Amino acid sequence: MTNQEKITALRDELREHNYNYYVQDKPTISDYEFDVKLKELQELEQAHPEFYDAASPTLRVGGEVTKNFETIQHEHRMYSLDNSYSKEDLEDWEKRIQRILGDVEVEFTCELKYDGASISLTYEEGELVKAVTRGDGFQGDNVTTNIKTIKSVPLQLKGDYPPKFDIRGEIILTLEGFAKMNQERLANGEEAYMNPRNTASGSLKLQDSALVAQRPLECLLYSITGKGLSISTQFEVLEKARAWGFKVPTVAKMCKTTDEVMQFVEHWDVHRHDLPYETDGVVIKVNSLRHQEELGYTAKAPRWAMAYKFKAEQVSTVLHEITYQVGRTGAITPVANLEPVLLAGTTVKRASLHNADQIEKLDIRVGDTVFVEKGGEIIPKIIAVDFTKRPSDSVVTKYIQHCPECNTELIRKEGEAQHFCPNDTGCPTQITGRIQHFISRKAMDIEGLGGETVELLFKEGLIANYADLYTLTKEQVMPLERMAEKSAENLVHGVAASVVIPFERVLFGLGIRYVGETVAKKLAKAYKNIDALIAATEEELVTVDEIGTRIAESVVQFFGESSNVEIIERLKSYGLQFSLSEEQLENQSEKLKGQTFVVSGVFESLGRTELKKLIEDNGGKVASSISSKTTFLVAGANMGPSKKTKAEGLGVPIISEQEFLEKLG
């Protein structure tokens, strides 16, 4: 046998043993025998580097150091999930699904919701080529080197896998593995880690992959995305992934009714404590991938999936003080400062009190013993007061009347829950908050500049608004506390580099109240440039898809302030992008302006997503269900009969994919 043949045979054998041990939990050789074979392979590979293989089992020991994790755009966005907490929530969700799909039978796949760090793995020709963290859903960090050390992540697939696809899952630490890690840390005189989830997430960003290899991380997979996958259901996704070599828990179940879904939920709410890893709920997905495609997405989550969260953990503790925070829009948020208490694996010292109405409704007072819960939200909240433990000298909470930062009298608009500080141009926290929002990752994403540095620059009088960032020099920045020459250079270069950020993100970065990422994209697409948007009236703005009266009022008010327009003119002079690029404008038109389309069925020349994009790029609106406002129903193969019936009943014209393309010319 030649050296190449020996290496190939050892690799194949070790891959199979690795799969049996870490994925199947059925080892066929001892750890010692495995280590002997691995060492033999390492020696052969070192002696014959010409036979290098990026998927070799020897790479799992790590050793490569990553100093800066590259940010990578997700080819397919990673969405978050909407949450539900009751059977009624699920029934309402099911009704919404049926309204869109029509009178069709809907099946569901129920899976456990693993509590770890989300990851997207890309495979080409069966080989792992890229592993990216969830990040903000649009882009994440390239952690491929670290992920390759996780034994349950296959480096080379087996079976009838597609040529290219992304598979999503959760990186977790088993409870047993987490306990062993903490035993070792305590034995070494180090502080114990707080919980498995945060430790798993932190592990992915360790610079030395050899350290990652030492941690008992696992990867549990649950969804596949890509083109030409030849898979028709979510349940089949799980079965196929398992057959290709991925670790996919076998507890998933197909359900036909909400009652069956609730039986699954109730079973695992009790038995989750028997599992080797943490889980905080159940994910329910529409089983048919064709139905999933038809249901589509909201701005944040798929319409075809819902997370049912198990009842949140609850603890009681003492409320010591109520303080007030000022947001970048002037909104005041009361915060409860608590006696530190352990909740869901994290020490909690603060909790949101939301607004004055919430404080009054629960009659929350300083000195109270309160019940704190960590449910679907990241920030804990106070849900009730233990009145049996209220001190005799308790005093009713009086909500503040003046801004804690600038002492301006607060206002509260009719119909709004929160108080606001109206001093938007003079309140220090609002000014720095707006600049911090401007430089944030989803907006201008300025490297070398963080929130603390913004506060320092403002305090030293170097900036008063985000336009001032573009006039900063290295010489001005260097004298600042903790600022060396290199970091000063990075800051100035990071600001200069941000001028290429596209218009929709610049618009989001301006910090117009109610204009989030999605709204900024809609406005950018509708108006093409900032001058057209500045000139728009409220009446014109509300005709844009998803723009309501409240957003329109806020946009007009923002551009009605001469100071904001002056800042925009300055930003223009520094070269920032205030119009869509030629590339973005290239395939756009107003041909379908004022027309609303519903897209249903399977299409020949275009995918449903491409078809919807064509509609929006040409000024049209895509709706999820048919109504009297629908202009056309674009019908493909296998369209639900109820949609056809409803369209005919309302007199909505039904056109084919070809007829739609002809309309566009």
Salt bridges, closest charged atoms under 4 A:
ASP12 OD1 - ARG15 NH1 3.27
GLU13 OE2 - HIS17 NE2 3.35
GLU13 OE2 - LYS37 NZ 3.12
GLU16 OE2 - LYS158 NZ 4.00
ASP25 OD1 - LYS247 NZ 3.65
GLU43 OE2 - LYS39 NZ 3.02
GLU45 OE2 - ARG11 NH2 2.79
GLU50 OE2 - HIS48 ND1 3.48
ASP53 OD2 - ARG11 NH1 3.97
ASP53 OD2 - ARG15 NH2 3.02
GLU75 OE1 - LYS164 NZ 3.01
GLU91 OE2 - LYS87 NZ 3.93
GLU105 OE2 - LYS256 NZ 4.00
GLU107 OE2 - LYS256 NZ 2.55
GLU111 OE2 - LYS285 NZ 3.17
ASP115 OD1 - ARG197 NE 3.12
ASP141 OD2 - LYS205 NZ 2.98
ASP141 OD1 - ARG441 NH2 3.94
ASP160 OD2 - LYS240 NZ 3.11
GLU176 OE2 - LYS180 NZ 3.68
GLU190 OE1 - ARG185 NH1 3.96
GLU218 OE1 - LYS247 NZ 3.15
ASP259 OD1 - LYS87 NZ 2.52
ASP269 OD1 - ARG272 NH2 3.11
ASP274 OD2 - HIS271 ND1 3.19
ASP280 OD1 - LYS113 NZ 3.66
ASP280 OD2 - LYS309 NZ 3.91
GLU293 OE2 - ARG608 NE 3.84
GLU294 OE1 - ARG608 NH2 3.88
GLU294 OE2 - LYS643 NZ 2.79
GLU339 OE1 - HIS320 NE2 2.66
ASP357 OD2 - ARG412 NH2 2.63
ASP363 OD1 - ARG365 NE 3.06
ASP363 OD2 - ARG390 NH1 2.87
ASP368 OD2 - ARG390 NH2 2.72
GLU377 OE2 - LYS381 NZ 3.85
GLU416 OE1 - ARG513 NH2 3.22
GLU452 OE1 - ARG482 NH2 3.36
ASP468 OD1 - ARG570 NH2 2.88
GLU481 OE2 - ARG482 NH1 3.19
GLU485 OE2 - LYS474 NZ 3.03
GLU489 OE2 - LYS474 NZ 3.40
GLU517 OE1 - LYS442 NZ 3.41
ASP531 OD1 - LYS572 NZ 2.72
ASP545 OD2 - LYS522 NZ 2.99
ASP545 OD1 - LYS621 NZ 3.68
GLU546 OE2 - LYS522 NZ 3.65
GLU569 OE2 - LYS572 NZ 3.27
GLU590 OE2 - LYS528 NZ 3.17
ASP617 OD1 - LYS525 NZ 3.45
ASP617 OD2 - LYS613 NZ 2.76
GLU648 OE2 - LYS644 NZ 2.86
